[in-house]
């Protein structure tokens, strides 16, 4: 299986560097309370025969809201599930659906995996795409990138798409109905932008990359300031600002920064963890958030980086306050075997993995050591503390 994924990865990377188009933003973004109900005209500009792609539950949930909007504009929709996952097999079945319905555009509804499937389907069928996120868990509604998983949910490879979505609908009333946990996970995924982009691109002299890294820092600060209130009160202004941060600003950073500014160790750890069955109950952003701590731990252990120690302590406090997982136990992986952990670490360290964007090499053994010590109190911090208390 590993052999099969590499050539596609290489091909995708080659395409990125050969043409390197700027894929910064969706063509149109409509947002507001109940904005889906008012979006019929904008949707109808893209075609007459939409195929709506989402998870089984989401399709049931969205139909009463979406169908009247489509009816108003006399659009004839068909609905299709991406189950069991954003996998090659699901895409093959959905492509048949596109043909049988004679779909002339795709509407993706749901979380990251549903939107990734819908975007890639549209890309492969060369059709316009509308994305309607039903949670704030990722920036997938914005970006020109899809992750492919196995039917069992193990990460396989990512695919760069030829453009961002044609229309993105951010309906705050819809997103407010999502479980609180999805917003927390979205915060974990979005805050990773700073910790990954500053490592992969912090020294870049390219204008757009500098802009992306600085926006990632701003995104981090907004999340530090506003997340606690946002999670506590979905009716607050802070809630909407945090949703904009995780769904929109995180997407802007991915768009401006491009392939170079995307992911380092935090996402590599996520990708490795998806190969452990027990990790499938944890959300993408939860695994990535834990992955940031692992990345900082690697910088501490291998580079002796004091700044990373301070950043990790700051994040541990933040995670405790908002409920992001800090350890394997909190990810639901307390009983995972050493063999499974090793397998995940080997996947995370494969020669093409983004972990190698760190400015030092990492072995699976070092990664495992970092993975089991994300909350360790650093000896240098201890020394400082004892200096403070004794001196
Ligand atoms: Zn992510």
Boltz pocket constraint, residues with backbone or C-beta under 6 A from the ligand:
constraints:
  - pocket:
      binder: B
      contacts: [[A, 138], [A, 189], [A, 267], [A, 284], [A, 288]]
      max_distance: 6.0
